[in-house]
Amino acid sequence: LPVIDKIRLIAQQIYGASDIELLPEAQEKVALYTKQGFGNLPICMAKTHLSLSHDPEQKGAPTGFVLPIRDIRASVGAGFLYPLVGTVCD
């Protein structure tokens, strides 16, 4: 699957999101990593551990939210791409 589809599947099927929102920096990274041949790498989400959403104030198992992807980084040696969700510290 393309990078965006893999992220969307995780967001919807694991976290309960209705969709994702790729911010401009994340959109640029998807294009770059795909062009470089890394689009086939698995995805490891980097987000707050305090909620299934991006918002640590949303307790339990919220649903129907849009998960913001602000950036995507690559750990090529380890073999995965990791989207940064919301304001998780980097």
N, C-alpha and C positions, 0 to 999 in steps of 0.2 A: 504494500500500500504506500501511497505518497505520505510524506511526513505529516502534512496537515490532517489527513484522514486518520493516521495512527493516533495523533494527539486528540482529535475529536472523539474517537472510540473510547479512549481512556477516560476522557472527561465525562462522556455520557454514560458509559456502562459501569464505571467504577465509582465516580464521584457524584453522579446524579445531575450533572449539568444539562441544560437544554441545548447548549452550543458553546463554542469557543469564540473569542475575539482576539485575532492576531494584531497586535500593535505594530506600527511601522517597522521598528527594529527587528521584530520577530519575522515579519514578512520578508525582509531583506535577507535574514539568515537562512530561511527556508530555501530561497532561491540560490544563495551562495553554496550551502551544503549540498543541495541537489546537484548543482553544476559541478561541484568538486567530486561527486560520486559517493557522497556519504548519506544520501537519501534512503538507503536501504538499512541503515543502522537502527537498532531498537531505541525506544524512548524510555527515559527515566525522568519522571516529573519531579521538579524541585518546587515545593510549596510548603505552606505552614502545616505543621503536624497537629495543630489545634482544631482543625475542622476539615471535613471532606470538601468544603468549598475553598475559595481563596481568602475568605474573610474569617479570622479567628473568632469573631463574635457570633457567627452562625454555628450554633452547637447542634449536636445530634447528626442527623442525616438530611440536610436540606436538599431540595430538588428545584429544578426549573431556573436556576441561575445561569448567567453567562460567565464562563471562566476566562478571565483575561490572561493572555500569554504575552508578557512584555518583552521577552528576549528568548533566544535559543542559543545554547552553547554546545560545543562538541568536545567530547572526551574520546578522541579518535583512538588513542592507545588502548583505552579500556573498552572501546567499541560501542559507544552509545551517544545519543544526543539528549540534552536535558533542557527542556523548556523551563523558564522561570515564570512562575505563576504569581500574579499579584505583586505584593511588595516584600516577598521573601528576601531575607538578607543574602547578599552574595559575597 
